[in-house]
Amino acid sequence: MGKTIGIDLGTTNSCVAYMEGAEAKVVPSAGGARTTPSVVAFGNGGNRILGHTAKRQIITNPKKTFFSIKRLIGRKYDSPVIRELLPKLPFEIVPAENRDVRLKFEETILAPQEISAYLLMHLKENAEEYLDEPVDTAVITVPANFDDSQRQATKDAATIAGLKVARIINEPTAACLAYGFHHKKEGKVFVYDFGGGTFDVSILEIGEGVFKVLSTRGDSFLGGNDFDRRIVDWILKLFQEKNGIDLSNDPFVYQRVLEVAEKAKMELSFVQETEINLPYVYVDDKGPKHIVMTLTRGVLEELTEDLVERTVPYIQEALDGAKIRKDEINDVILVGGQTRMPLIKDHLKRFFGHDLRADINPDEVVAMGAAVQSAILQGEIKDIVLLDVTPLSLGIETKGDSFTRIIPMNSTIPIKKQKTFTTVVDNQSVVKIHVLQGEREIASENRSLGYFELVDIAPAPKGMPQIIVTFEIDADGIVQVSAKDKASGYEQKSRINPSSGLSSEEIRRMVAEADKFKENDIQKKNLNREVSALTTLLDSISHSFNNLKERIAVEKRSPFEDFFSQGRSALERPDLELIKRLRTEGEMLQEKLYEIINEIYSKGAPVQAPSDPVTIGDDTEPIEKEP
């Protein structure tokens, strides 16, 4: 059995953590970074590029580089949030037959779940290399206000990636779990989670090893990305005013400006002003045009204050839902990179009337909490109980487009509840159960999770049959619904497969494709290692050979010269079997070179010793060393 890890699958960056004894630790990426950009790109031939390398492709390869997938997963193409996002993304979004969101490049069409799966596979492989053991299970975090569709879509992505999901856990809950576990604190904790694409607030009560979520609220379409785009709009507006040129519809320029906007935003968390310098954004008959301007913290706050203010109602709603006052909050925990913004910190300090926790890394705490949860589930931590809640009410549509709640929001999960309904016409033999999620009283204003039918109802006048509808939510927040006719005993159960989820056939196909890619990735990795090893041999042997060449008999030179020629040629168009063969030959030639050196040495001639064999790592990129 492999190891279980915690994964914070973020909109902008993702983070992986594991338990080492009684401490949660972050898994660094291959390059040493503690977070990985949530970006997947496709190169020539459809080869996948992931993480840091993929992020560099956003500008140079915008049509085939996918990011902010968390905002797309589990959503419909026709939803308002997607329609708003469409003009702002450089890659193509198209509808599936059932109107789910799909991503397209060239002739390839992918579900957002597949993109997330590729990222999860990348995180899994990094963890396996770092921990030097297999990883097969994960606790994965999602925004607290993710609905059933989005949670199921996240689980589908993990399945495609070859990961068993031990638990889906809400991000603010995970953060509080890490905080309470490591700091041994008790009391009421407010978690303010402002990431790249989503915003959540949760209130938890910690006491005697019990972590109880009291309430949660949020917006799955509000995040740091919106702050970046405000800066972009400001930059492009000033450029248009100065030059009379509108660049907002140029996706290549937009991504270049977006990159410098994000950088400027991050810098303004620590300085009062920063220069934005972007050369050659446009060329006309008058010559090149550049963007050079100064952005101050004050201007940034003016541009984005309304976004910060949008979070305030959620704060109050969470307090009201938990039935507590703000002065009862003992600690405020900040989660997500956007919380580094001074304006946000100032708002929260004024609201709660006391300082915020400053000893928690907002980029890592969620993944660390997921790792703690993994240890709880495996029985490695026995004195902690986590009680989470459902973020939205669940119920069914009833007569007159009404929404009848069966499980209210902020109900502790897992939970099972039922209500009795009846028919609306005489001798009605079939009822249609429309499952909904939301807080509106009008059914059509809430999120549809799915339909199923209860048939063979015993004939009776309207209002007489008793139809018992049961809702059950598991620990992952996934819903199962059943309906039973009390008279006939006939029952129909339905695990609500979200309307934006994938079919079992699609998941099986994607798993198979992921396995194929995995094999290709392994082959590529093996090839890279062999190429690196052969390159090292060529450099080492040629260096020593060239120093000794005049002392080596002519008839003994040709094997070395042939090896150099074949080796350099093979490196231009690498073939694994050829590279391996040449590497073996090179190792034999290296031994022969030692023999020649010893022979020359025995005759008393001073020679330069060959270079020591170089030890190479698993990665082809150079390893950075501290001075």
N, C-alpha and C positions, 0 to 999 in steps of 0.2 A: 504493500500500500504506500502510495506517495504522500508527500507532505501537503498540508493545507496552508494556503496563503490568504492574505487579505488584499483586495484590489479596490482602490478608489478609481473608478472608470470616469474620468472627468471630461468636460467639454473641451477644455483647452489643453490640460495636462493630466496625466494619469500617474498613480503612485502605487507601489507594491510594498507590503510589509509582511513580516513573519515574527513568530514568537521564538525567542532564544531564552530558555529558562522562564523567568518571570518578567521579561522585558520585551516590548515590541520594538522591532528594528526595521528600518527601511532597506529595501533591496535597491542598490544603485544600478543604473543602466550600464551597458558595456563601456561607455565612455566616462563613467564615474558620476554622472548627474543623478540626483535623487528623485527627479521626476522625468517623465517621458512625454513629449508632445503627442497629443491624441490625433495624429495625422497619418494618413495612409495614401501613398502615391503609387502610380503605375508607370513604369518605364517602357522602353522599347520591348516589344514581344510580350507585354503584359506582366513582366516581372514586378513583384511587389517591393516597395520601398517604405520603410516604417520609421516612426519616431523622429529623432533629431534630423536624420538625413532627409526624410520626407518633408519636414517643415521647410527646408531650404528650397523645395520644389514648388512652393506655393506661387512664387512669382515667375519662375522660369518654366513651369509646367502646370499652369493653373487649371486647364481643362481636365486633367487627370490626377489632381491632388485633392483629397477629400478631408475636410476638417469640420468641426462643430457638429459632428454626427449625432451627438447626444440631443441636439435640438430637433433632429429629424426622426429619430427612432420611435416607432410606435405611433406615428401620426399619419393622418390622411392628407393627400395632395391638395384637397379642396379646403382644408382648414384655414382660418384667417391667419394664423401664425406662419404657416408655410407660404401663403400668398404674399405676406409681407416680406419674408426672407428671400424669396426667389430672385428679385433684381439685385440683391446684395452679394450673391455668391457667384464665383467665376465658373464653377462646374455646373453641369446640366442636371436638373431634377425633372423627372417625368412620372406620370401616374401609371401604376399597375392596372390590371383589368379590374380589380376590386377597389381602385382609387387609393391604394396605399402608395406611400412615397417610394420611388426608386431612383437610383443614381445611374447616370449613363456617361460612358466615354467610348468614342468610336462605335463599335457594334456591340459592346458589352453593357449589360444592364445588371446592376447589383442592388440588393436590398440593404438598407442601413445596417441591419443585423450582421450582414457579411463583412462590412467594413469594420464594425466593432469587433467581430470575431477575429479578423486579421490582427487587430491591435492586441486583443487578449492573448492570442497565440504568441505574439512578440513578447509581451510581458511575462508569460508563462516560461518561455524559453530563456529569457534573461534570468528569471528566478532560478531555474534549474541549473544554469551555468554557475551562478553565484553561490548557490547552496550546495552544489555538487550532489544533488539527489533529485529523483523524479518529483514532479508536482502534478497532481491529478484533481485536486479539489480546491475550491476557493469560496470565500465569503466576499460577495460583491456588493458595493454600496450604490444606492440610487438616491436622487433627490426625494425628500419626504413627501412631496406633493406629486410624484409620479403616479399616474393612474395604473389600472390593471393592465392595460394594453402595453404601456411603456415598461412595466416590470416584466411582463411575459416576454417582450421583445428582447430585453436584456438577458433573460435566462436562455432564450433561443440562441443569442450570440455566443454565450458561454458553451452551449451544447455543440455548436458548429466548431468552436475552438478546441474541443476535446476536454473541456473542463466540467467536472461535476460541481453544481452549485450547492454548497452546504447550507447557505442561507442568503437571502436578499435582505439587506439591512439599510435603513434610512441613514443618509449622510450625517445629519445633525446628531442622531442617536449614537452613531459610531464615534463621532468626535467627543461626545460627552462620556462615552464608555472609556475611551483612552484617557481622558482627563481624570475621571474618577478613579480609574484603576491605578494610574501612576502617581497621583497626588493624594490618594486616600482621603478625598474630601467628601463631606456630606452636606446636604442642604438642597436648595432649589437653584438650578442652573439654567440660564438662558443661552441658547446656542444661536448665533447669528451667522448664517452660512451664505456667503456671497461669492459664488464661483464665476467661471468664465461664461457660462450659459444659463445658469439657474440660480434661484434665490429661495432659501428656506429659513424659517425660524422654528425652533422647538423649545419646549420647556420640559425639563426632567427633574424629578425628585430622587435624590440619592440617599439611601439610609440602610444600614445594616446589610450591605451587599446587594440590595435591590435597586436596580435602575429602572424607574418607572416613568415612561413618557406621559406627560399630562395633557399636552396639546401640541399640534403642529400646523403650520400654515406656510404658504409660499406661492411662488410664481415660477413655473418651469420655462418661462420665456423672458426672463429678466436676468442679466448677468453682465460681467465685465466686458463682453463683446459689444454690448450696447453703448458703453462708455467710449470704446475705441471708435465706433462708427460716428459718434457725435463729434469727435475730434476730426475724423476724416471729412465730414460734411463741412466743418468750420474751415479746414485747410482749403478744400476745393472751392468753397464760396469766396474766400479771399483771393485765391488765384484767378477765379473768373472775373471778379471785380477789377483786378489789376490788369488782366490781359484780354478780357472779353472772350475767353475760351472755356467752354464747359467740358470738363474731363470726367464727370460723374458716371457717364455711361461707357467708359473705357475700362473693361475689367482688369486689364494688365496694369494700367495706371492706378486703378482703385486698390489693387492688392499691394502695390509698392507704397502707396500712401498709408494704407492700413498698417503695414509693418512699422513704419516710422511713428505712426500715431500711438500704437501700443507701447513702443519704446519710450516715447515722450510721457505717456501716462504713468508708466512705472517710475521714471526718473522724478516726476513731480511729487511723488510720495516722500521724497527725501530732500529735494531742492525747491526753491521758489520759482525758478524759470528755467527753460531749456530751449535750445535752438533746434529747429526743424530744417534740415538741409537735404534736399532731394534734387540732384542735378538731372538735366535732360529728360524732363517729364513730357516735353512736347517740342516738336521742331516744325517750323513753317518757313516761308520764303524770307522771313526777317531773321531767321536763325533759331538757335535752341532757346527753350524756356526752362527756367529752374524754379524750384520752390525753396525759398529761403525766408523764414519767419521765426519769430520768438513766441512761444506759448508759456504763459505764466500760470501758476497754481490758481490764482484768482479767476482767470478766464476759464480754466478747466472746471472750476467749481460752479461758475455761472452756467456753463454749457450742460452740466450734468446734475445740478441740484435737484431737478424734478425727478430724476431716476432714484436718487437717494430718498427723496420724500415718498416715492411710491412704496418703499418698504415699511413706512411707519404704520399704516393701517394693519398690515400683517402682524406687526409687533403687538398692537393693541388687541387684535383678534385672538392671538395666541394666549395673551394674558387672560382675556375674558373666557376663552375656552377652558383654561386651567383653573378658573375661578380664584385667581390670586392677584394681588396688587404688585405693582412694579417695585415697591420698597421691600417686598418679601424675597426678591431675587438676591441670592448670595454672591453669585459670580456670573459674569458675561464672558462667554467664549467666542472668539472670532475665528471663523473658518473660511478658507478660500482666499485667493490672491487679492481680490478686489477690496477686501477688508483692510489692506494696508493703506488705503487712501485716507489722509487726515480728515477730510470732510465727514466721512462715515464714522470715524472714531469720535469726532467732536459731537456729532448728532447723538450717538449712543451714550456718551458720557453725560450730556445734558439731560437725556431722557431718563436714564436710570439714577443719575445723581451720584455716581461713584466711578472709580477707575475700572478699566477692563483688564482681563488677564493678558499679560504681555509675555508669558513664558511658554507659550505653545506655538509651534510652527504651523501656521494656517494651511500650508501646502501638504503637510504630512500627517496631521492628526487624524484625518478620516481613515486613511489606509491603516494606521496603527490601531485604531478602534476596531476595524474589520479583523485585524490579526488577533486582537484580544477575544473577539467573538468566536473566531475559529478555535481558539484554545478552550473556550467555555463549552462549545459543542463537542469537542473531543474528550472532554472530561479532565483536561489538564489544569483547568481552573475550576474549582468546585464551590467557591463561596460567593459567586455572583449570579444573580438572576436578572435578566433583561425583559422588561415588559413594554413592548412598543404598541403603537396605535395605528389605526387606519386613518389616513389623512382626509378622506372624503366619505360622505354618506353613500350607502348602497341601498337600492330598492328597486321597485318595478313601476312600470307605467300602468295606471288605472284609468277608469272611464273619465273622459273629459280632458285628456292630455295632462292628467295630474301625476305627480311624482309622490309615491308612497314609500317612505323610508322604512327599512327593516333593520339595518345596522347604521346608527348615527355616526358621524365623524368623531374622531378621537376616542373611539371604542378600543379597548385593549385587545390586542390579537395574540394568539389565535382566538377566534370567537365563533359561536354558532347561535343563530337566532331564527325564529320563525313567526309568521303571521298567517291568519286564516282569511281567505278571500272567497268570493262566490261568482256565479255566472250573471250575465246581464240580459240574456234572452232565454225564453222557455226552451227546454230540451236541448240546450247547448251541449254538444258532445266534445268540442275542442276549445281549449283556451290557449291563447298565444302569450307567452311570458316574455316581456321585453325588459331586460336587465339594464339598469342605469346606475351611473355614478356621478355625484355632484351635489350642489346645495340649493339649486333653484326649485321652486315649487312647481314650475311647469316642466313636464317631462321632456318635451322637445328641446329645452334649453340646457339639458344635462348631457353628459357623455354616454353614448350607447356602447355597452359592452357586448351585447349579443342577444339572440332570440332562441327560444326553443318552444315546442308545443307539447301540451299534455292532452292526450287523446283518450277516447273510450270512456268519457265521463258518463256516469249513469243518468239516463233521461230523468228530468225533474223540472218543475217550474223554476223560473229565474229567482235567484236569491236563496234557493234551498240547498244546492250542493255546497259542501265545505271543501275548499281547496287549500291545503296547507303548503305554503311556500317557505322553504328553508334556505337561508344563506349561511355559508361557512367560509371563513377567511383563514388561510393557513398562516404560518409564521413568516412567509415571504410576502404576504399581502395579496396572494392569488386567490380568486373567488371561485367557489363551487356552489351551484344553485340546484335545488330539487323542488318539484311540485308533486303533490299526492292528492288524489281524490279519495276522501275519507270513506265514501260509500262503497266504491268498487275496490278500493285498495290499490288501484293502479298508480304507479309512481314513475316519474320521468326525471332522471338526473342529468345535469349538464355541467361539466367543467367548462366554465366560460372561457373559451378560446377567444382572446380579444380580436375584434374585427380587424385590427391592423397587425395581427400576428401572422406567422407563417404556418402553412400546413405541414403535417408530418412528412409528406412526400418532399416538400421543398427543403425542410430541415435535413432529411436524409441525403438529398442531392448535394446540399451545401457542405455537409460533413465530409462526403466523399471528395468533393473538390478541395476542401481544406486539407484532407489527407494527402491528396496529390501534390498540392502546393508545399506541404510539409516535407514530402520526399524530395521535391525539387530544391527546397531550401537547404535540406541536409546535404544534398549533392553539391550545391553551390558552395556551402560552407566548407565541405571537404576539399573541393577544388581550390578554394582560396587558401586553405592551410597548405596544400601541396605546392601551390604556386609560390607562397611565401617561403616554404622550406627550400624549393629549388632555387629561387632567387638568392637566398642566403648562401647556398652551396656554390652557385656560380660566382658570386662575389668573392667568397672566401678562397676558393680554389684558384680562380683567375689571378687574384692579387698575389698569392704565393708563387704561382706558376710563372707569372711575368717577371718576378724578381729573380727566379732561378733559370729562366729560359735558356740563357747562354751557357749554362753549366749542364743542361740536360741534353743527352744525346739526341740527335735528329730523329732517329727511328723510334724514340720513346715519346716524342712530342705529339704525334698525330692523334692518339686517343683523346688527349686533353683538348686539342684544337677542334676535333670533331664534336666533342661534348659541348664546348662553348658555342659552336655554331648551331648545333641542334637545340641546345637549351634556349638560346636567345630567340630562335625561330619559334619554338614551342610556346614561349611566353606571350607571343603576339596573338595567337589563337589557341588559348588553353584547352586541352583535352585531358580529362582526368587520368585515363589509363596511360597516355603518353607521358604526362608529367610524372606520374608515379614511377614509370620505368626509368625515365631519365634521372629521377632522384636516386633510385637504387644504383644506377650506373655511377652517378656522381659520388655517392658514398664509397663505392669501390675505388674510384679514382682518387679520392681523398686519401684512402689507405695506401694506395700505390705511391702517391706523392710523398707520404711520410717515409716510405721505404727509400725513395730516391733521395730525400733529405738526409736520411741516416747514412746512405751510401756516400753521399758527398761529404757529410760530416766526418765519417770514418777516415776519409782521406785528408782531413785537417783543414778543409776549406770553410771559412766562416760564411754562414748563410743566415738569412732572415727566416725565423720560424713562421710557419703558416698561422693565419689568424685562428684564434680559438673558435670552436664551433659556437654559433649564436643560438641561444635558447629562444624560441618564439612562443608566443602565447596563442590562445585560441582565436583571437581577433587579429585581423590584418592591419588594423589601425594602430599607430604607435601608442605606447602606454606612457601617459604623463607621469613624471616623477617629481616629488617635492624637492626643492633645493636643499 
